[in-house]
Amino acid sequence: MTVAKPLPHESARLHVTGAARYTDDIPAPKGCLHLAFGLSDVARGTLDALNVDAVRAAPGVVTVLTAQDLDPMPDCSPSLHDEPLLCTREIHYAGQPLYLVIADSHLNARRAARLHEATLTQGDAILTVEQALKAESWFDGGPRVWTDGDVEAALAKSPHRLTGQIEIGGQEHFYLEGQAALAVPSEAGEMHVLTSTQHPTEIQHKVADALGVPMHAVRSEVRRMGGGFGGKESQGNALAIASAIAARLTGRACRMRYDRDDDFVVTGKRHDFRIAYEVGHDEAGRVLAVKFRHWTRCGWAQDLSLPVADRAMLHADNAYDIPAMSIESWRLRTNTQSATAFRGFGGPQGMLGIERVMDHVAHAVGRDPLEVRRANFYADAGGNVGASGGDISETKKTGRTHYGQEVTDFCLGDITARLAESCDYAGRRARVAEWNAANDVLKRGIALTPVKFGISFTLTHLNQAGALVHVYADGSIHLNHGGTEMGQGLHSKVAQVAADRFGCDMARVKVTATDTAKVPNTSATAASSGADLNGMAVKAACDTIRDRIAVFLAEAHQADPATVVFAGDAVTVGGESYPFEKAAAMAYAGRVSLSSTGFYATPDISWDREAGQGRPFYYFAYGAACSEVVIDTLTGENRILRTDILHDAGASLNPALDIGQVEGGFVQGAGWLTTEELVWDEAGRLRTHAPATYKIPCASDVPPVFNVTLWEGENREDTIYRSKAVGEPPFMHGISVLMALSDAVASCGKSYPDLHAPATAECILQTVRATS
């Protein structure tokens, strides 16, 4: 059996030797041209005139395209058709493309793109939440409101009430490989586009639309990405469209990549949020009602902001059974980069809101925050409320989310109990209190926080996948599927599935580039659904071929096809065993089709976005993390001392890959909440646009004691080998770090610390002073 084994990544050797080929490494045909955008340096205004004479005259420039050269103007948006490739007149953010340079080298294109002269009428940029609300600048026609229960009555009856607010910053994706595309024209107006994208079909669709050709005339291909994290779901559209337009115009291959500064300035980030809350609770810390208000800055275009904000609302309960809840969500249009998908897709922001509530309530009632969290858990899957531990109030648990989905697979009571025991949470919390009592400058904090994350696209029709599998006469296996590889090991997992279905060695299986000419109508590799969807599609294709071989061999041996066994790199029938390659050759000689497509659609999901009701998720992934930190109260400097994580990956397809995802997700989540600060100046220009000014976590930021364990248990739903998605859920374990920092700051005074995110050293120092 090849699944459930900790096998190495299928491209591991290529990665570490530098031989792995990424989009910008692909050799292009002779005479390939290079592109660059000329960018706006103002955030809002009108482009009255644009002089590109100096650009055209620059060394190596072949031609320059402005808005006047493109009719109709191609659209880059994944949703509302509100993102023109080039500025048509209205300038919406600093970094918006004004024109396109086509030159003989990347460097010449970049240099020329700085030489334009623009005549502008500058306007007042809308940058802040307050400015957007005052200007009534928002998407979705106003706030979206979901209500579950009589919230006002529940608040009025609550023995205790409190209010608060948290600011949650955005985040730059900082994938190691930047955005890149290569377009190669071919006969009859066809275009082959190679991109670094999580969504090959969207690239195909947007390029076809821009060129005015059917989708069958555009082939979109991606072998691998050097990281994506959601930032390559829609942000690569502009480069692919520009490259294809230039290739058609010149008849030559054209390629484009952003340098790091341009990548920062042009592309979208994680949405920043402001979350205000009003909560009613009892003496034990049991939450009786919560009223949330979400404000999110979406940037200048809609992009994927509506589903991102929706998912934040969907995860506003996290692990907690709240009897009454209302959420009011504002999606604000601002003159900044169009915020986009990022690992968790709004879930982390919504989850952080309720974790802040639990922490605040625990401080108000003077109880251990973990006790309060456990007291508010959903009942476990066996219906035993007490399994969650702690002091459980008598308030009836509903077992149903605020959007109407029954929670039938809850296991956080057991996960949390085991993690608390294995990491000695109680003993360490007592030692933290002793340390803080004895030390005035260095203060420690500890927190254990849970994760309950819904798995599926909330746009229901995206929950589908296809695959194409060939078995050759020599027993080698070639497969394609609709998912993309961005370092997470998706190709490795689907190869394990294929090898297991045929009972053969992994060495026989080859996964090649994701290609819309082989597997059409793909969904983005996002929503943590890559292995769930594509693994099942590959399984379906393999089973079709395997069953054909079984029927053929069974007929030759006068046996029941059900008795044919594929195992040990061989096929056994009627007491005789054939090497797999022999069985494949016999089937080929017998004119058996050894090629098949496979298809999978996630069952039992439905979602009414307008009503805010349904079952948007096939299942939930769970986990818990305990982090301990230390802060310097004189400088705000801080460190993570130790983190322990117990994560639910179901019956893991590959424990080594899954543990790696948990480790990486935690570190990225901790970076979002501590060091990664995006700063725009008063003119709307992004000032943190390079590694020198934007701090992602590095090796020294990883806690010196870092224990990651996978929870032993299979998925209750019929997923691929009963595994669970593991791409996004671990990201939210980083919340434990922010809560631990808050715990450390709380030891400096009596009031609840108003600690915002990212909790940079400056932010921590200010909060310490305000709390003291």
Solvent accessible surface area in square Angstrom, and as a share of the most:
residue,aa,sasa,rsa
1,M,149,0.66
2,T,19,0.11
3,V,4,0.02
4,A,56,0.44
5,K,93,0.40
6,P,88,0.55
7,L,47,0.24
8,P,103,0.65
9,H,25,0.11
10,E,66,0.30
11,S,0,0.00
12,A,34,0.26
13,R,190,0.69
14,L,73,0.36
15,H,67,0.30
16,V,125,0.72
17,T,91,0.53
18,G,65,0.63
19,A,64,0.49
20,A,8,0.07
21,R,128,0.47
22,Y,53,0.20
23,T,7,0.04
24,D,55,0.29
25,D,80,0.41
26,I,38,0.19
27,P,93,0.59
28,A,32,0.25
29,P,64,0.40
30,K,207,0.88
31,G,33,0.32
32,C,20,0.12
33,L,1,0.00
34,H,42,0.19
35,L,0,0.00
36,A,9,0.07
37,F,14,0.06
38,G,0,0.00
39,L,37,0.18
40,S,7,0.04
41,D,99,0.51
42,V,17,0.09
43,A,1,0.01
44,R,99,0.36
45,G,6,0.05
46,T,29,0.17
47,L,22,0.11
48,D,63,0.33
49,A,54,0.42
50,L,46,0.23
51,N,68,0.35
52,V,9,0.05
53,D,97,0.50
54,A,50,0.39
55,V,0,0.00
56,R,109,0.40
57,A,85,0.66
58,A,12,0.09
59,P,108,0.68
60,G,28,0.27
61,V,25,0.14
62,V,72,0.41
63,T,36,0.21
64,V,2,0.01
65,L,13,0.07
66,T,14,0.08
67,A,16,0.12
68,Q,151,0.67
69,D,75,0.39
70,L,22,0.11
71,D,138,0.72
72,P,118,0.74
73,M,42,0.19
74,P,9,0.05
75,D,22,0.11
76,C,10,0.06
77,S,2,0.01
78,P,34,0.22
79,S,47,0.30
80,L,96,0.48
81,H,132,0.59
82,D,38,0.20
83,E,21,0.10
84,P,39,0.24
85,L,3,0.02
86,L,1,0.00
87,C,1,0.01
88,T,77,0.45
89,R,126,0.46
90,E,85,0.38
91,I,2,0.01
92,H,38,0.17
93,Y,7,0.03
94,A,6,0.05
95,G,0,0.00
96,Q,3,0.01
97,P,13,0.08
98,L,3,0.02
99,Y,0,0.00
100,L,1,0.01
101,V,0,0.00
102,I,0,0.00
103,A,0,0.00
104,D,76,0.40
105,S,36,0.23
106,H,29,0.13
107,L,98,0.49
108,N,32,0.16
109,A,0,0.00
110,R,39,0.14
111,R,144,0.52
112,A,0,0.00
113,A,10,0.08
114,R,169,0.62
115,L,82,0.41
116,H,44,0.20
117,E,116,0.52
118,A,40,0.31
119,T,76,0.44
120,L,55,0.27
121,T,79,0.46
122,Q,115,0.51
123,G,33,0.32
124,D,126,0.65
125,A,23,0.18
126,I,21,0.11
127,L,17,0.08
128,T,58,0.34
129,V,13,0.07
130,E,96,0.43
131,Q,78,0.35
132,A,0,0.00
133,L,56,0.28
134,K,182,0.77
135,A,58,0.45
136,E,121,0.54
137,S,17,0.11
138,W,68,0.24
139,F,18,0.07
140,D,46,0.24
141,G,81,0.77
142,G,4,0.04
143,P,52,0.33
144,R,30,0.11
145,V,83,0.47
146,W,13,0.05
147,T,81,0.47
148,D,19,0.10
149,G,47,0.46
150,D,95,0.49
151,V,7,0.04
152,E,100,0.45
153,A,36,0.28
154,A,25,0.20
155,L,0,0.00
156,A,74,0.57
157,K,168,0.71
158,S,12,0.08
159,P,72,0.45
160,H,78,0.35
161,R,122,0.45
162,L,23,0.12
163,T,92,0.54
164,G,22,0.21
165,Q,72,0.32
166,I,0,0.00
167,E,55,0.25
168,I,3,0.01
169,G,16,0.16
170,G,5,0.05
171,Q,1,0.00
172,E,2,0.01
173,H,4,0.02
174,F,25,0.11
175,Y,1,0.00
176,L,152,0.76
177,E,27,0.12
178,G,19,0.18
179,Q,0,0.00
180,A,7,0.05
181,A,2,0.02
182,L,2,0.01
183,A,0,0.00
184,V,35,0.20
185,P,35,0.22
186,S,63,0.40
187,E,141,0.63
188,A,100,0.77
189,G,43,0.42
190,E,72,0.32
191,M,6,0.03
192,H,41,0.18
193,V,0,0.00
194,L,19,0.09
195,T,4,0.02
196,S,2,0.01
197,T,2,0.01
198,Q,4,0.02
199,H,23,0.10
200,P,0,0.00
201,T,17,0.10
202,E,23,0.10
203,I,1,0.01
204,Q,16,0.07
205,H,80,0.36
206,K,6,0.02
207,V,0,0.00
208,A,3,0.02
209,D,88,0.45
210,A,20,0.15
211,L,9,0.04
212,G,67,0.65
213,V,40,0.23
214,P,77,0.49
215,M,70,0.31
216,H,159,0.71
217,A,10,0.07
218,V,5,0.03
219,R,91,0.33
220,S,0,0.00
221,E,28,0.13
222,V,4,0.02
223,R,55,0.20
224,R,10,0.04
225,M,4,0.02
226,G,18,0.17
227,G,9,0.09
228,G,0,0.00
229,F,66,0.28
230,G,7,0.07
231,G,0,0.00
232,K,0,0.00
233,E,17,0.08
234,S,5,0.03
235,Q,25,0.11
236,G,7,0.07
237,N,2,0.01
238,A,19,0.14
239,L,1,0.00
240,A,0,0.00
241,I,0,0.00
242,A,0,0.00
243,S,0,0.00
244,A,0,0.00
245,I,14,0.07
246,A,0,0.00
247,A,0,0.00
248,R,128,0.47
249,L,103,0.51
250,T,38,0.22
251,G,53,0.51
252,R,99,0.36
253,A,6,0.05
254,C,0,0.00
255,R,24,0.09
256,M,4,0.02
257,R,89,0.32
258,Y,16,0.06
259,D,39,0.20
260,R,60,0.22
261,D,57,0.30
262,D,26,0.13
263,D,0,0.00
264,F,0,0.00
265,V,32,0.19
266,V,18,0.10
267,T,2,0.01
268,G,0,0.00
269,K,6,0.03
270,R,7,0.02
271,H,2,0.01
272,D,27,0.14
273,F,5,0.02
274,R,44,0.16
275,I,0,0.00
276,A,20,0.16
277,Y,8,0.03
278,E,41,0.18
279,V,0,0.00
280,G,0,0.00
281,H,4,0.02
282,D,20,0.10
283,E,115,0.52
284,A,23,0.17
285,G,0,0.00
286,R,2,0.01
287,V,0,0.00
288,L,32,0.16
289,A,0,0.00
290,V,0,0.00
291,K,59,0.25
292,F,2,0.01
293,R,97,0.35
294,H,1,0.00
295,W,22,0.08
296,T,1,0.00
297,R,34,0.12
298,C,0,0.00
299,G,1,0.01
300,W,16,0.06
301,A,1,0.00
302,Q,18,0.08
303,D,1,0.01
304,L,24,0.12
305,S,0,0.00
306,L,23,0.11
307,P,42,0.27
308,V,3,0.02
309,A,1,0.01
310,D,3,0.01
311,R,5,0.02
312,A,0,0.00
313,M,0,0.00
314,L,1,0.01
315,H,4,0.02
316,A,0,0.00
317,D,2,0.01
318,N,0,0.00
319,A,0,0.00
320,Y,0,0.00
321,D,0,0.00
322,I,11,0.06
323,P,40,0.25
324,A,5,0.04
325,M,2,0.01
326,S,14,0.09
327,I,1,0.00
328,E,41,0.18
329,S,0,0.00
330,W,35,0.12
331,R,0,0.00
332,L,0,0.00
333,R,78,0.28
334,T,2,0.01
335,N,6,0.03
336,T,6,0.03
337,Q,6,0.03
338,S,6,0.04
339,A,7,0.06
340,T,2,0.01
341,A,2,0.02
342,F,4,0.02
343,R,25,0.09
344,G,0,0.00
345,F,31,0.13
346,G,1,0.01
347,G,0,0.00
348,P,0,0.00
349,Q,0,0.00
350,G,0,0.00
351,M,0,0.00
352,L,0,0.00
353,G,0,0.00
354,I,0,0.00
355,E,0,0.00
356,R,6,0.02
357,V,0,0.00
358,M,0,0.00
359,D,12,0.06
360,H,27,0.12
361,V,0,0.00
362,A,1,0.00
363,H,70,0.31
364,A,59,0.46
365,V,37,0.21
366,G,68,0.66
367,R,57,0.21
368,D,34,0.18
369,P,21,0.13
370,L,9,0.04
371,E,66,0.29
372,V,0,0.00
373,R,1,0.00
374,R,42,0.15
375,A,0,0.00
376,N,0,0.00
377,F,1,0.00
378,Y,3,0.01
379,A,20,0.16
380,D,22,0.12
381,A,33,0.25
382,G,73,0.70
383,G,53,0.51
384,N,86,0.44
385,V,45,0.26
386,G,47,0.45
387,A,26,0.20
388,S,2,0.01
389,G,18,0.17
390,G,46,0.45
391,D,71,0.37
392,I,48,0.25
393,S,20,0.13
394,E,180,0.81
395,T,43,0.25
396,K,167,0.71
397,K,25,0.11
398,T,62,0.36
399,G,20,0.19
400,R,79,0.29
401,T,0,0.00
402,H,13,0.06
403,Y,1,0.00
404,G,24,0.23
405,Q,9,0.04
406,E,98,0.44
407,V,16,0.09
408,T,88,0.51
409,D,14,0.07
410,F,1,0.00
411,C,25,0.15
412,L,0,0.00
413,G,1,0.01
414,D,68,0.35
415,I,0,0.00
416,T,0,0.00
417,A,39,0.30
418,R,115,0.42
419,L,6,0.03
420,A,16,0.13
421,E,144,0.64
422,S,82,0.53
423,C,1,0.00
424,D,64,0.33
425,Y,9,0.03
426,A,79,0.61
427,G,21,0.20
428,R,12,0.04
429,R,54,0.20
430,A,53,0.41
431,R,126,0.46
432,V,8,0.05
433,A,61,0.47
434,E,116,0.52
435,W,80,0.28
436,N,19,0.10
437,A,93,0.72
438,A,84,0.65
439,N,43,0.22
440,D,125,0.65
441,V,62,0.36
442,L,75,0.37
443,K,19,0.08
444,R,70,0.25
445,G,0,0.00
446,I,2,0.01
447,A,6,0.05
448,L,2,0.01
449,T,1,0.01
450,P,3,0.02
451,V,0,0.00
452,K,2,0.01
453,F,0,0.00
454,G,0,0.00
455,I,4,0.02
456,S,5,0.03
457,F,15,0.06
458,T,17,0.10
459,L,102,0.51
460,T,54,0.31
461,H,111,0.50
462,L,43,0.21
463,N,6,0.03
464,Q,56,0.25
465,A,9,0.07
466,G,14,0.14
467,A,3,0.02
468,L,31,0.16
469,V,0,0.00
470,H,47,0.21
471,V,6,0.04
472,Y,102,0.39
473,A,42,0.33
474,D,95,0.49
475,G,0,0.00
476,S,39,0.25
477,I,2,0.01
478,H,35,0.15
479,L,0,0.00
480,N,2,0.01
481,H,3,0.01
482,G,3,0.03
483,G,1,0.01
484,T,0,0.00
485,E,2,0.01
486,M,32,0.14
487,G,42,0.40
488,Q,40,0.18
489,G,0,0.00
490,L,4,0.02
491,H,1,0.00
492,S,3,0.02
493,K,17,0.07
494,V,1,0.00
495,A,4,0.03
496,Q,1,0.00
497,V,1,0.00
498,A,0,0.00
499,A,0,0.00
500,D,27,0.14
501,R,40,0.15
502,F,0,0.00
503,G,13,0.13
504,C,5,0.03
505,D,76,0.39
506,M,55,0.24
507,A,102,0.79
508,R,45,0.17
509,V,20,0.11
510,K,119,0.50
511,V,8,0.05
512,T,35,0.20
513,A,13,0.10
514,T,1,0.01
515,D,3,0.02
516,T,8,0.05
517,A,72,0.56
518,K,75,0.32
519,V,4,0.02
520,P,85,0.54
521,N,105,0.54
522,T,9,0.05
523,S,14,0.09
524,A,6,0.04
525,T,10,0.06
526,A,18,0.14
527,A,11,0.09
528,S,17,0.11
529,S,4,0.03
530,G,10,0.09
531,A,20,0.15
532,D,15,0.08
533,L,8,0.04
534,N,8,0.04
535,G,1,0.01
536,M,27,0.12
537,A,0,0.00
538,V,0,0.00
539,K,59,0.25
540,A,39,0.30
541,A,0,0.00
542,C,0,0.00
543,D,22,0.11
544,T,50,0.29
545,I,0,0.00
546,R,56,0.20
547,D,72,0.37
548,R,83,0.30
549,I,0,0.00
550,A,8,0.06
551,V,66,0.38
552,F,51,0.21
553,L,0,0.00
554,A,1,0.00
555,E,124,0.55
556,A,69,0.54
557,H,52,0.23
558,Q,175,0.78
559,A,33,0.25
560,D,79,0.41
561,P,57,0.36
562,A,90,0.70
563,T,79,0.46
564,V,15,0.09
565,V,80,0.46
566,F,28,0.12
567,A,56,0.44
568,G,75,0.72
569,D,31,0.16
570,A,18,0.14
571,V,0,0.00
572,T,52,0.30
573,V,1,0.00
574,G,59,0.57
575,G,79,0.76
576,E,84,0.38
577,S,69,0.44
578,Y,26,0.10
579,P,70,0.44
580,F,1,0.00
581,E,68,0.31
582,K,100,0.42
583,A,0,0.00
584,A,0,0.00
585,A,39,0.31
586,M,45,0.20
587,A,0,0.00
588,Y,141,0.54
589,A,80,0.62
590,G,32,0.31
591,R,226,0.83
592,V,28,0.16
593,S,61,0.39
594,L,19,0.09
595,S,43,0.28
596,S,13,0.08
597,T,99,0.58
598,G,9,0.08
599,F,126,0.52
600,Y,32,0.12
601,A,54,0.42
602,T,20,0.12
603,P,55,0.34
604,D,101,0.52
605,I,23,0.12
606,S,66,0.42
607,W,40,0.14
608,D,72,0.37
609,R,64,0.23
610,E,126,0.56
611,A,60,0.46
612,G,1,0.01
613,Q,74,0.33
614,G,24,0.23
615,R,67,0.24
616,P,2,0.01
617,F,0,0.00
618,Y,12,0.05
619,Y,4,0.02
620,F,4,0.02
621,A,0,0.00
622,Y,0,0.00
623,G,0,0.00
624,A,0,0.00
625,A,0,0.00
626,C,0,0.00
627,S,0,0.00
628,E,17,0.08
629,V,0,0.00
630,V,21,0.12
631,I,1,0.01
632,D,30,0.16
633,T,17,0.10
634,L,123,0.61
635,T,60,0.35
636,G,0,0.00
637,E,107,0.48
638,N,47,0.24
639,R,147,0.54
640,I,25,0.13
641,L,40,0.20
642,R,60,0.22
643,T,0,0.00
644,D,8,0.04
645,I,3,0.01
646,L,8,0.04
647,H,0,0.00
648,D,3,0.02
649,A,0,0.00
650,G,6,0.05
651,A,38,0.29
652,S,13,0.09
653,L,4,0.02
654,N,0,0.00
655,P,37,0.23
656,A,48,0.37
657,L,24,0.12
658,D,1,0.01
659,I,55,0.28
660,G,36,0.35
661,Q,36,0.16
662,V,0,0.00
663,E,67,0.30
664,G,36,0.34
665,G,0,0.00
666,F,1,0.00
667,V,31,0.18
668,Q,27,0.12
669,G,0,0.00
670,A,6,0.05
671,G,1,0.01
672,W,1,0.01
673,L,0,0.00
674,T,13,0.07
675,T,41,0.24
676,E,3,0.02
677,E,72,0.33
678,L,23,0.12
679,V,62,0.35
680,W,48,0.17
681,D,34,0.18
682,E,172,0.77
683,A,37,0.28
684,G,3,0.03
685,R,103,0.38
686,L,9,0.04
687,R,116,0.42
688,T,12,0.07
689,H,58,0.26
690,A,20,0.15
691,P,86,0.54
692,A,99,0.77
693,T,78,0.45
694,Y,3,0.01
695,K,101,0.43
696,I,59,0.30
697,P,28,0.17
698,C,71,0.42
699,A,91,0.71
700,S,88,0.57
701,D,50,0.26
702,V,51,0.29
703,P,4,0.03
704,P,95,0.60
705,V,65,0.37
706,F,48,0.20
707,N,64,0.33
708,V,23,0.13
709,T,76,0.44
710,L,29,0.14
711,W,34,0.12
712,E,146,0.65
713,G,36,0.34
714,E,114,0.51
715,N,1,0.00
716,R,151,0.55
717,E,43,0.19
718,D,83,0.43
719,T,6,0.03
720,I,0,0.00
721,Y,51,0.19
722,R,81,0.30
723,S,4,0.03
724,K,14,0.06
725,A,6,0.05
726,V,10,0.05
727,G,24,0.23
728,E,14,0.06
729,P,0,0.00
730,P,0,0.00
731,F,1,0.00
732,M,1,0.00
733,H,0,0.00
734,G,0,0.00
735,I,3,0.01
736,S,0,0.00
737,V,1,0.00
738,L,1,0.01
739,M,3,0.01
740,A,0,0.00
741,L,1,0.00
742,S,5,0.03
743,D,31,0.16
744,A,0,0.00
745,V,0,0.00
746,A,20,0.16
747,S,46,0.29
748,C,27,0.16
749,G,26,0.25
750,K,194,0.82
751,S,62,0.40
752,Y,35,0.13
753,P,1,0.01
754,D,76,0.39
755,L,4,0.02
756,H,47,0.21
757,A,7,0.05
758,P,19,0.12
759,A,0,0.00
760,T,18,0.11
761,A,33,0.26
762,E,112,0.50
763,C,25,0.15
764,I,0,0.00
765,L,31,0.15
766,Q,121,0.54
767,T,9,0.05
768,V,7,0.04
769,R,167,0.61
770,A,86,0.67
771,T,10,0.06
772,S,97,0.62
